[in-house]
Amino acid sequence: MIIAALPADVEARTVWRCLHDGTVSLSTAPEPGSTCTAQEVDDDAAALPNLWGTMGTFQGTLYQREQDGKTVYGTRNLPGSKPLFGFGVESPPHSPAHIGLGKVGPPRLDLYRNEFRSAARSTGIDEAWLRAIAHAESYFDAEAVSEKGARGVMQLMPEVVSDYSVDNPHSAKESILAGARLIKALDAHYGGDLILVAAAYNAGVGTVDEYGGVPPYEETQVYVAKVSKLYASYRKAIGLPARPMHLVPAK
């Protein structure tokens, strides 16, 4: 656990789990501008369960800063912070978290025009947003199959295929419509916060709700950053104005 790796002279007994702008961090003092909750840590910190909430792990950096005349350590790069060292682990084997099969690149509006337009109209989902997810997930490959078992253009997991009565997950039409319906449900659940929608599409609603924001898995954080860039690119390509990903303030 990260707190176990703090310098030997640090006698932290409380670790603060802080939420800001949809992301979670750990700190030895409450972070300015974040919503933080305290969690007690005993001397045998290395044996404790991961304070992120599950045994998921991630890539990151531990920072040191001065706050209120004291030295504070945390995983968020706040103003005045100095990096101490990096750390990295993987998400749990059972997690659907992934970085996606598509890479950030120029937008593609030539594929499945009718399918995306129809799905966007029937669900009310922004076509640029739907295409950004498809681009990140499969790069529009209807035959794509991930190591996690996701299939098709929208990389539908088996439970999604079942929930949305998809007969053929490799049918571009069925996949895009089911993906749009899932995104619509996530959009309603998170009040239009697209950062959380992307995180939940990647790692699952249960994981995002458990962490109270984007989970600290490297795969999910890379995925969210990728989709965010693609969304801006697709909005521009379609001729739409830029739109913020966060439509509601983090709580």
Secondary structure by P-SEA (a helix, b strand, c coil): ccccccccccccccccccccccccccccccccccbbbbbbbccccccccccccccccccbbbbbbbcccbbbbbccccccccccbbbbbbcccccccccccccccccccccaaaaaaaaaaaccccaaaaaaaaaacccccccccccccccccccccaaaaaaacccccccaaaaaaaaaaaaaaaaaaaccaaaaaaaaacccaaaaaaaccccccaaaaaaaaaaaaaaaaaaaaaccccccccccccc
